[in-house]
Structure formats: C-alpha cells, structure tokens
C-alpha cells in the first residue's frame, strides 16, 4: 500500500507540493501493515529550510523543550546549490521482520537505539 501527500508539518526536509501547499511531496510504502520505505522530494531552498528550523525551535520553546542549534553548514550547502533530487529509505530491518515472521523489530536488530 502506498500513502502520499503528507501534511507539510510532518515532512521537515521535504519540498512542499506546488499544487497543495498543505501537503509535502513525501510517501510511505507499507506491506502487511508494516512501513517498509519512505521517501520524499528534497527541499533545496535554504531560506525555506531556515524558516522551518526557526519555526521548529519556536514550537520546542513553547513546549518547554530545549532548542536545537540551526545547522548552518547544512544551510550553506543548500545555498551553494542542490539540484532537484529525491530519495527513498528502505528498512532492511522491516524486510527481515517479514522474512522471519518477527513481531518486534528488536528481534531482528543487533542493538537497541536509545533516543535522548
């Protein structure tokens, strides 16, 4: 199953759809209820990305969360020019879950990931 047209607010690095500015050019692929892959058309506008970083920090502040530093190196790279591009991330761990019949991702990965 393929889902596309995600809310722009849920696609931090994706280009906003030119026909519908409420959505982003992003998609996810599901098989048997498991997300296998996601992809999007990369945002290449440094000014728009800076505004998104600023807005994200504003929301973090309002929620009592610490602000994240704005990635100036990333913005500089965008300013130097990024041709139109997109990418897809395929979850090999998700494929292993389907292949082995595992019900939890912890059953197919070698280490756990703790997020701060």
Number of C-alpha atoms within 10 A of each C-alpha: 10 11 11 15 16 19 16 19 14 11 20 15 18 22 22 25 17 10 8 12 12 13 20 27 23 26 17 19 17 13 13 8 8 13 16 18 18 18 18 22 19 21 22 21 14 19 12 15 21 16 11 16 17 16 12 16 18 15 12 14 13 10 9 9 11 11 14 12 9 14 11 11 9 12 17 11 12 17 13 9 11 13 9 9 10 14 11 14 11 15 13 13 15 20 17 15 19 15 9 11 11 13 10 10 12 13 14 17 14 7 8 8 8 5 4 3
